[in-house]
Amino acid sequence: VDTPGLLDRPLNERNSIELQAMAVFNHLADMLIFLFDVSIYSSHQLQEQINLFREIKKFYPSSLFLPVIAKSDLLSTYQIVQTKEELVKHEIANSIADIWDIHTIEPNGVSGLINFIEEKVKNEIIHNSKFKQVSSIAIAEDQLTFDEMDDDSFYLGT
């Protein structure tokens, strides 16, 4: 679920669209990919984005959070490392290795992240009792799809 427009502000100041986006997480938030944009095109400072990340994380403590630096093609290697260090300093991730950086310039710009997500879903998330019973999971053309199973045919295959 893409939730553009969530801003760093108190819950009681959020508009109805922001509140709906937060409510969706309650039902779908086994994994949340949080995109940090520190490019010159971002209208929000890194600290504002960190504050928003923390606010969302406190509402969904059992969800897996993947911090991702977006638009890395617009950043120097130094800026990427500096941003990762800042995120670790603010306890967004345990280490620099836990923070992804992606771009869409090259075909493999997001493929590593997609592969990681597929493995997490297959190996961890579907074993969570909150997860819907599914017969198949697929990512095609940037869309995550799944087919639900009825209770009689549910099983976890390998």
Sequence and secondary structure as in RCSB ss.txt:
>XXXX:A:sequence
VDTPGLLDRPLNERNSIELQAMAVFNHLADMLIFLFDVSIYSSHQLQEQINLFREIKKFYPSSLFLPVIAKSDLL
STYQIVQTKEELVKHEIANSIADIWDIHTIEPNGVSGLINFIEEKVKNEIIHNSKFKQVSSIAIAEDQLTFDEMD
DDSFYLGT
>XXXX:A:secstr
   TT  SS GGG  HHHHHHHHHHHHHTTEEEEEE  STT SS HHHHHHHHHHHHHH TTSEEEEEE  GGGS
 HHHHHHHHHHHHHTTSSSSGGG EE  SSSGGGTHHHHHHHHHHHHHTGGGSTTS  EEEEEEETTEEEEEE  
GGG     
